[in-house]
């Protein structure tokens, strides 16, 4: 594991990006996507958020109250539409969803949109699949929060059936029969599906249905532990060791090191040499791709961080 390649992607819509007016979001997405394409990052990523409660900070004070995330950072663009735009302005980077909430979407239309993106991008799509976490959003979208896990499973199985050209699928939450689904995706048998989440349920879903597991904001030690749990689940599912990629989403905050309650430096903060060392530890813990949400005050500042990172960190990861 220590010598495997570590790919580094950049998130284009996150809770830590600058808060923009609508007219500024296009510039941010375009400049970051093109920079990633030119600077050697492996991929760019979109998150999925439709609506949220107007009193978000009061309902979720641990995440969005006080010194937490700015609720306005949830004002993200729609993921699939934006990814189609990004596909048209880039040539090389993979195009990822971190993550798409499957229960919100019509399964056949969702499959059509995903395979269309894969075809038009020449096979660059990576699908992070999630169950969602905010009950208020489910209510607004007309989806049921309580059975989101089984619904996600059904959606994923139906998606794979459509990609394989199977005319019928009969699940508890998704069913169709005698349909022709064209065109198939560019990638065979389908674009990689990474199951998002840190929970035991997410790891079990990854072992059963995923091509990858996509954790969020874990330390290298936590990631190594989860990787071992995943390996055990794969063995019980009869799948080969290493058949499910270990991937991660985390926040990058270069500059002054941040410390936790124990006075220890928070991972992926501080100088670029410290950040590079953190990423080497992630690689050693089994991570093959890490998606970075860059914490910065402006578009210019974000691109500047990407430029410095490409010079001071990426070569070290390639050189081992």
N, C-alpha and C positions, 0 to 999 in steps of 0.2 A: 504493500500500500504506500509506503513512504516514497517510492519512486514513480508513482503514477502521475499522470498529467493532471494539473488543477486548472480548469477553465474558469475565467472570471467574467461574469456578466454584469450589466448595469440596469437597474430599475429606472424606468422612465416616469412612472407614476407611483408615488409612495406617500406615506404619512410624514416624512421628514423633508420632502422637497420644499422649495420656496412656495409661499402662497401667492398665486397669480390671479390676475383678472383673466377673463376668457381669452382675450386677444393675445395675451402673453404665453398661453399654454402651447400654442402651435410652435412658437419660436423655441421654447424650452425643449419640447419633444424632438423637433427637427434637429436642433444643434447637438443635443446629446446623442441622438441616433447616428448622425453622420460622424460625430467624433468617435463613437465606439467603433464604427465601421472602419475608420481610418487609423485608429490608435492601437489596434490589436486585441481589443476585448472580444470575447467569444460570442456574446449574445446581448440582446436588449429585451426588457421585460415590462409587461403591463399588468396592473392589478385590476380586480373587478370590484367595483362599487357602484350601486345604482342610486339609492337614497339612504338617508340616515335621519334619526330624530333631531329636531331643532334644538332639543335640550340634551345633546349627546354627552357633554361634559358632566351634567348632573347625573345622568343614568350610568355612566361609566367613568367615575372619577379616578380610578386607578390608572386608566389608560389615557384619558383626555382632560383630566382636571389638573389644576395647579401647574406644576412643572412638567406635566405629561405632554403627549402629542397635541399639536394644534388641531382642533376639530375641523378647521377650514382646510386642512391637508387632505380631508376625505373628498374634496371637490375634484375628483379625478375624471378624466375622459373615459368614455366607454371603451372597453378593452379591445374587442375584436375590430371595431371600426378603426380605432387608432392604429392597431397593428397592421391593418391593410395599408394605411397611409405610410407607415414606417417601412413596410416591405418595398414600396415604390421608390423610396429615397435612399435605400441602402442596397449593397450588392453582396456582402459577404456574411455579416453577422446572422446567427440564428435568431429566431423571433419567438419569444417565450411569453407564456401566461403564468403569472405567479400571484394568485391562482385564479382560475375561472370557476365560478360557483355553478356547478352543473344543475342543481335543483331549480334554479331560477328560469331555466331555458327550455324551450320546446326541443325534445331530443333530436328529431329529424332535422329541423332547421339549424340547430346548433351543429350537428354533424356536417350539414351542407356548408355552413360558414367556415368551419375548421378545415375541411378538405379543400375548399376553394382557396383559402389562404395558403395551404401547403402547395397546391398546384401552381398558383401564380407566383409564389416566392421561390419556386424551384426546389422544394423540399427542405425549407429552413425552419419549419414550425416545431416548437416544443410545447407540449400541453401540460401545464400544471393544473391538476384537478382538485377542487376543494368542495367541502360540504357546506361552507358558510358558517357564520357564528352569531350573527345579530338577529334576534327574533323580530325586531321591528322592521327590518328590511324584508324578511320573509313575508310578514303580514302585508306590507305594501306591494310586494310582487305577486301576491296571491298564491304563495307556496307554503307548504306545511313544514314547520320547523322540527316537529318531533320525530318525523321519519326521514330526515334529510340524509342519513347514512344509507339506508336501503335504497332510497331514490337515486342517490349518486351511483351506487353499485349497478343498478339497473341501467342508468344512462350510459355508463362506461361499457357495459356488455352490449347494449344496443349499438353504440358507436362502433365498436369493433366488428359487430355483425354487418353493419352497413358498409364499412370499409372493405370487408371481405366479400362483398357482393351477395350476401345471404338475403333472400327476398322476404323472409319472415323472422320475427322474433316475438316471443311470448314471455314477458316478465310480469311481476306483480304490479309494477308502476309504469312500465313502458311496454307497448305491444304494437306490432304492425304486421301485415301479411301481404304477400304478392306485390311487393314494391320493387321497382328498378331504381337503383341509386347510382347516378353518374354525375361527374367523373369520379373515379376512385382517387385517393390521395396519391401524391407523388412518392412519398415514403411508404415502403412495404414492410409489414402488412398495414401499418398505420403510423402516423406521427407518434413519437415517444410520449407516453403518458406518465407523468410524475405525480404521485399522490402527496398532496400537501397536508401538513399538520404534525404536531409533536405528540399527539395522543396515542395510546395503545391501539385505538380503533384505526387511526391513520396508518400505523405500522402494519397492522394486520391486513388492511386494504391494499397497501403497497405489495405485501407478500403474495396476495391472491391475484391482484389485477394490474399491478403497476410495472412499468419499465424502470421507474425510479421512485425514490422517496425524497420529498422536498420539505425539510425541516425549516424552522424559523427561529432566529436569534438564540441559538444554542452555543455554548462554549465548546472548545475542542474536546474537553473531557466528556461533556454531556453528549456530544455527537458520537464519540467513540463508543459510549455505553449504548446509545440507541442503535448504532450499527451492529453491535453484538446481538441485541434483541432481534433486529431484523434478520440477521443471519440464522438465528434459531427458528424464526417463523418461516423462512424460506425452506429450511430443511424439513420442517413439518409439512409444508405444502408440496414437497417433492420437487422443488425448483433448485437449480444449480446455484452453488455459492457465487456471489458476485453478479448474479443475473439481474439484480435490481440496483441501479446506481444510487449512491448516497449523495444528495445535493442539499444545499442550504441557502437560505435568504438571511442576510444580516445587514446591519447599518454600519457605514464607514464614516468615522468622524476624525479626520486627521487634524493635527494641531496639538494643543495642550492635552496631555493624558488625562482621562477621566478615571476616577477611582470608585470602587464600590463601597459598601458599608464596612467591609473589612480592611479598607485602605489599599486594596489591590487594584492595579490598573485594569480598566475595562477593556475587553478584547476589541481590536480594530479601532482603537483610539491611540493618539500619540503621534510620534514621528513615523515616517515611511519605513524606516528600518524595523521599528517595532511592529508595524502593521504587516510587513513582509514575513517576519518571524511568526506572527499569529497565523498567517495563511499557510505557512509551511506546516505548522501544527495541525491545521485543519486537513491538509493533504495527508498527513500521517495518520489521522483518525479515520481516513477512508473517503473523504469528500472528493468528488470528481468535478463538481461545478459549484461555485458560490456566486450568488447574485447579490450585488451590493446596492443598497439604498444610500445615496450620497447625501449627507447632511451638509447643506450650504445655504447661504443667504440669497443667492441670485443665480441666474443662468451663467453669467460670466465666471462666478466663483466655482460653480459645479464643473464647468468645462476645464477650468484651470486645475482643479483637483484631478480630473481624469488625465490630463496631460502629464502632470507630475507622477501620477501613479504608473502611467505607461512607461515612463523612463526609469523610475526608481524601484518599482515592485515587479512588474510583469517579467522583465528579464531574469530576475532571481528565481521566479517560479518555473520558468522554462529551463534554466540551467541546473535546477535541482538544489 
